[in-house]
Amino acid sequence: MNNRQLFLNHVGQTSEAPLCLNIVKAEGSKMWDADGKEFIDLIAGISVCNIGHRHPAVIDAIKKQADQYLHIMVYGELVENPQVEYASLIAKHLPPSLNSIFYTASGSEATEGAMKLAKKFTNRTQIVSFKNSYHGSTQGALSIMGSEYWQQAFRPLLPGIKQLNYNSFEDLEEINEQTACVIAETVQAEAGVNVPDKSWMIALRNKCTEKGVLLILDEIQCGFGRNGSLWAFEQFNIVPDILLLGKALGGGMPLGAFVSDKTIMNSLTNNPVLGHINTFGGHPVSCAAGLAAMKYLLESKIIEAVKSKEKLFLSLLQHQQIKKVNSFGLMIAVTFDSFELNKKIIDNLIEKGIFTDWFLFASNCLRIAPPLNISDKDITTACNIIIEVLNELN
């Protein structure tokens, strides 16, 4: 029995039609399957591999940490140098009020922890989220997801959730003194790269401040330079009370975090003690990998090239079948008439060595979120093949 069949038989499935590509190697912005076929990777593990697959600095850090220790104790009890050094570096590059990092093992877990933190600190119960938002698939994160399609099979979910329209000034009036927190993606990724108005983000920040509500910004997909600045919220001139991180945080290893001011974070330490705990959060190997990735990201200055690479994509993605292109840095959604057409395009691209997919809430949009250091040559090749496929399907 081959690995494909073993995969279908014994690995828990998320759909009835997985891609089933048997990838045996990945490096930089390329991947190779068991037959030696090469793919240009346009999605970077869904915004995980921001500095490419298997960056030498990350691999070296993983090997060095593996020689010292792996897991030794649940998160938060022992001084583990990779955790401390990475938290210090993150805090150094955030506003002063975002100085305390609570590590988790994933972005979904970061969402769960932030929801608990907001309720504990404010002593309020209502949580406000937005339609077409995605913050993870665990029970609490699912409760604030902005789509009934994904929620309906798992109800009842958490009570006290209010859903508003993203980018609506009128809906901000629904935020009140009963609200513990408002959680929003700085840029709505799975909605097809829905970028809010800067004035709306400022109004959201002001409303939360006025009502004593904690503002949680989810940068799990768009953090670490994805949008052309280290943090996307910098481009909106606001600072959240809690920041969610994941995906690129671990440099290719599993890692998540929620970040806040120490005065807020300390509310999890008492009444009850151990108000939030995690076995594998901040795993030392993941922190070592993430630390190496962030150091390279900062030292290499590849973030400075994100906007020019975005412009290159936009200049090349011109075709009558493309209805529009939403973008914010190297987070790009290419819109077609239907999911059926988009799926045909994706399947044909994979056949031609271009790896991409679609969005949860915008299935008619093709996802482009490559490693930030993808070369102009690979961008041009990928876009030329996209146009070639569109011409063949025209």
Order of alpha helices (4+ residues) and beta strands (2+ residues): alpha-beta-beta-beta-alpha-alpha-alpha-beta-alpha-beta-alpha-alpha-beta-beta-alpha-beta-beta-beta-alpha-alpha-alpha-beta-beta-alpha-beta-beta-alpha
